[in-house]
């Protein structure tokens, strides 16, 4: 099947299929004589696995680990469970961080008159220097991402 058909079957966009191939989450597709990508049912099954993992919020690195475990028939389910537990802990930390951000924003919004005057406590707060001393925290977006530790990599390679 061509990339459009694989996209429809897996519910993964053609652009993402090309990306997953580029970063090695899926193997390079076979090519037709005309040079078009040709996908098998096995490729679509792998794409579906990746899409479901993304729907659950797993990162590309975590999906790579999950794929390694999925393909490793001598895997231990405890390795899969550990990876899922680490992911839920990360999600819970991120949720807590977002709830704190929402609380701060709600407080700021309640302090803002929202009228035609230029004074705005929201902008005033944003212009203030950080409270913490020392190095700025590494950020990858609105919330902190979990840093991978050597322990979280254990057992994640396919054999």
CORRANOR-V122512 format. One record per residue. N is the residue number from 1. RES is the residue in one small letter. PHI is phi in whole degrees, -180 to 180 (none if undefined). Layout:
{{N:RES:PHI} {N:RES:PHI}}
This chain:
{{1:x:none} {2:x:-82} {3:x:-65} {4:x:-65} {5:x:-68} {6:x:-65} {7:x:-63} {8:x:-63} {9:x:-67} {10:x:-96} {11:x:63} {12:x:-117} {13:x:-63} {14:x:-59} {15:x:-61} {16:x:-70} {17:x:-60} {18:x:-61} {19:x:-63} {20:x:-62} {21:x:-68} {22:x:-61} {23:x:-93} {24:x:88} {25:x:-73} {26:x:-124} {27:x:-69} {28:x:-56} {29:x:-70} {30:x:-63} {31:x:-119} {32:x:-76} {33:x:-60} {34:x:-83} {35:x:93} {36:x:-80} {37:x:-68} {38:x:-127} {39:x:-109} {40:x:-104} {41:x:-62} {42:x:-64} {43:x:-63} {44:x:-64} {45:x:-62} {46:x:-64} {47:x:-63} {48:x:-62} {49:x:-58} {50:x:-62} {51:x:-62} {52:x:-64} {53:x:-64} {54:x:-65} {55:x:-60} {56:x:-89} {57:x:88} {58:x:-69} {59:x:-76} {60:x:-59} {61:x:-63} {62:x:-66} {63:x:-66} {64:x:-58} {65:x:-63} {66:x:-63} {67:x:-63} {68:x:-60} {69:x:-69} {70:x:-61} {71:x:-82} {72:x:-94} {73:x:-70} {74:x:-99} {75:x:-63} {76:x:-109} {77:x:-61} {78:x:-63} {79:x:-67} {80:x:-67} {81:x:-62} {82:x:-60} {83:x:-62} {84:x:-65} {85:x:-65} {86:x:-61} {87:x:-66} {88:x:-66} {89:x:-63} {90:x:-64} {91:x:-60} {92:x:-65} {93:x:-64} {94:x:-67} {95:x:-61} {96:x:-60} {97:x:-62} {98:x:-68} {99:x:-64} {100:x:-64} {101:x:-62} {102:x:-63} {103:x:-63} {104:x:-62} {105:x:-64} {106:x:-63} {107:x:-63} {108:x:-63} {109:x:-63} {110:x:-68} {111:x:-87} {112:x:-91} {113:x:-68} {114:x:65} {115:x:-110} {116:x:-91} {117:x:-80} {118:x:-79} {119:x:-65} {120:x:-146} {121:x:-65} {122:x:-66} {123:x:-65} {124:x:-61} {125:x:-66} {126:x:-65} {127:x:-83} {128:x:-74} {129:x:-66} {130:x:-62} {131:x:-77} {132:x:-80} {133:x:-93} {134:x:100} {135:x:-70} {136:x:-69} {137:x:-74} {138:x:-70} {139:x:-123} {140:x:-121} {141:x:156} {142:x:-70} {143:x:-131} {144:x:-66} {145:x:-99} {146:x:-66} {147:x:-87} {148:x:-76} {149:x:-107} {150:x:-56} {151:x:-65} {152:x:-76} {153:x:-91} {154:x:-58} {155:x:74} {156:x:-94} {157:x:-91} {158:x:-79} {159:x:-100}}
